[in-house]
Amino acid sequence: MAITVKFVGALRHAAGNDTRVVYCGECSVKELICTLTRRKPELRRNLIDDELEASRPNALILVNGKEISVMNGLNTALKDGDKVVLVPVAHGG
């Protein structure tokens, strides 16, 4: 299965490019993030909470244009040809 991942903002810098194609068998969003962070440790600080081993809430994750919270969250199953967009969320005050 080929999944296209697009990195936006600071995640683009951490990934080293703006788009990457990841080949995997059947996988979820969580498994995709684990694969990406194994290959690019710089992404780990932005996407993984080391205590919880979970995606941080300050990263917006879209699959085919839909935010994963309206689907099955990190357990959202991915299909061949899906497009995943990772967007860092900035907070200010």
Backbone hydrogen bonds in HBPLUS format (Angstrom, degrees):
<---DONOR---> <-ACCEPTOR-->    atom                        ^
c    i                          cat <-CA-CA->   ^        H-A-AA   ^      H-
h    n   atom  resd res      DA  || num        DHA   H-A  angle D-A-AA Bond
n    s   type  num  typ     dist DA aas  dist angle  dist       angle   num
A0024-CYS N   A0001-MET O   2.99 MM  23  5.35 151.2  2.07 143.5 152.2     1
A0081-GLY N   A0002-ALA O   2.84 MM  79  5.63 160.5  1.87 154.3 160.8     2
A0003-ILE N   A0022-VAL O   2.86 MM  19  5.19 166.3  1.88 150.9 155.6     3
A0022-VAL N   A0003-ILE O   2.78 MM  19  5.19 167.4  1.80 157.3 158.6     4
A0004-THR N   A0082-ASP O   3.06 MM  78  6.41 160.7  2.10 166.4 164.7     5
A0084-VAL N   A0004-THR O   2.77 MM  80  6.13 166.4  1.79 167.1 171.5     6
A0005-VAL N   A0020-ARG O   2.71 MM  15  5.24 172.0  1.72 166.3 169.1     7
A0020-ARG N   A0005-VAL O   2.86 MM  15  5.24 151.4  1.94 149.1 157.9     8
A0006-LYS N   A0084-VAL O   2.77 MM  78  6.24 159.3  1.82 159.1 166.4     9
A0086-LEU N   A0006-LYS O   2.92 MM  80  6.27 164.8  1.94 172.5 177.2    10
A0007-PHE N   A0018-ASP O   2.78 MM  11  4.92 162.2  1.81 136.2 142.4    11
A0008-VAL N   A0086-LEU O   3.10 MM  78  6.20 148.7  2.21 178.0 172.3    12
A0011-LEU N   A0008-VAL O   3.24 MM   3  5.58 137.5  2.43 139.4 132.5    13
A0012-ARG N   A0009-GLY O   2.95 MM   3  5.52 140.4  2.11 113.2 123.5    14
A0014-ALA N   A0010-ALA O   3.08 MM   4  6.42 162.5  2.12 149.8 154.4    15
A0015-ALA N   A0011-LEU O   2.85 MM   4  5.96 148.9  1.94 144.9 152.9    16
A0016-GLY N   A0012-ARG O   2.99 MM   4  6.05 131.6  2.23 138.1 150.3    17
A0016-GLY N   A0013-HIS O   3.22 MM   3  5.14 132.6  2.46  93.4 106.1    18
A0078-LEU N   A0027-CYS O   2.90 MM  51  5.84 167.1  1.91 166.7 164.2    19
A0032-LEU N   A0028-SER O   2.97 MM   4  6.24 152.9  2.04 148.1 156.1    20
A0029-VAL N   A0076-THR O   3.02 MM  47  5.71 133.6  2.24 144.7 158.4    21
A0033-ILE N   A0029-VAL O   2.93 MM   4  6.22 160.3  1.97 155.0 159.4    22
A0030-LYS N   A0074-LEU O   2.94 MM  44  4.93 151.7  2.02 152.6 143.5    23
A0034-CYS N   A0030-LYS O   2.98 MM   4  6.27 155.7  2.04 147.3 154.2    24
A0035-THR N   A0031-GLU O   2.96 MM   4  6.19 156.0  2.02 145.7 151.9    25
A0036-LEU N   A0032-LEU O   2.90 MM   4  6.20 162.6  1.93 154.3 158.8    26
A0037-THR N   A0033-ILE O   2.92 MM   4  6.09 160.4  1.96 151.6 156.6    27
A0038-ARG N   A0034-CYS O   3.04 MM   4  6.17 137.9  2.22 141.9 152.2    28
A0039-ARG N   A0035-THR O   3.24 MM   4  6.47 153.1  2.31 146.2 152.6    29
A0040-LYS N   A0036-LEU O   2.93 MM   4  6.07 145.9  2.05 145.8 156.0    30
A0043-LEU N   A0040-LYS O   2.90 MM   3  5.70 149.7  1.99 125.8 132.9    31
A0044-ARG N   A0041-PRO O   3.00 MM   3  5.17 135.0  2.21 101.1 113.6    32
A0046-ASN N   A0043-LEU O   2.92 MM   3  5.27 134.2  2.13 107.8 120.9    33
A0047-LEU N   A0043-LEU O   2.92 MM   4  6.08 141.3  2.08 155.5 167.8    34
A0048-ILE N   A0044-ARG O   2.90 MM   4  5.21 163.1  1.93 145.3 147.2    35
A0056-ARG N   A0047-LEU O   3.19 MM   9  5.59 141.1  2.35 118.7 126.8    36
A0049-ASP N   A0054-ALA O   2.84 MM   5  5.42 153.4  1.91 150.6 159.3    37
A0053-GLU N   A0049-ASP O   2.52 MM   4  5.22 139.2  1.68 164.0 177.8    38
A0059-ALA N   A0056-ARG O   3.34 MM   3  5.94 152.4  2.42 120.1 119.8    39
A0089-VAL N   A0058-ASN O   2.63 MM  31  4.90 154.8  1.69 163.8 155.0    40
A0060-LEU N   A0087-VAL O   2.69 MM  27  4.95 156.0  1.75 164.7 159.0    41
A0087-VAL N   A0060-LEU O   2.85 MM  27  4.95 171.5  1.86 154.6 157.1    42
A0068-ILE N   A0061-ILE O   3.03 MM   7  6.06 157.1  2.09 167.1 166.3    43
A0062-LEU N   A0085-VAL O   2.92 MM  23  5.06 167.6  1.93 151.3 155.4    44
A0085-VAL N   A0062-LEU O   2.88 MM  23  5.06 155.8  1.93 139.7 147.5    45
A0063-VAL N   A0066-LYS O   2.80 MM   3  5.28 159.7  1.84 149.0 149.0    46
A0066-LYS N   A0063-VAL O   3.07 MM   3  5.28 167.1  2.08 112.5 116.6    47
A0064-ASN N   A0083-LYS O   2.75 MM  19  5.13 173.3  1.75 161.3 162.5    48
A0070-VAL N   A0067-GLU O   3.08 MM   3  5.98 162.1  2.11 127.0 131.2    49
A0071-MET N   A0068-ILE O   2.97 MM   3  5.02 155.9  2.03 104.3 111.7    50
A0073-GLY N   A0068-ILE O   2.88 MM   5  4.72 144.7  2.00 152.6 141.3    51
A0075-ASN N   A0072-ASN O   3.09 MM   3  5.41 134.0  2.31 139.6 135.6    52
A0076-THR N   A0073-GLY O   3.06 MM   3  5.56 159.6  2.10 119.5 120.8    53
A0082-ASP N   A0079-LYS O   3.03 MM   3  5.65 158.1  2.07 144.5 143.5    54
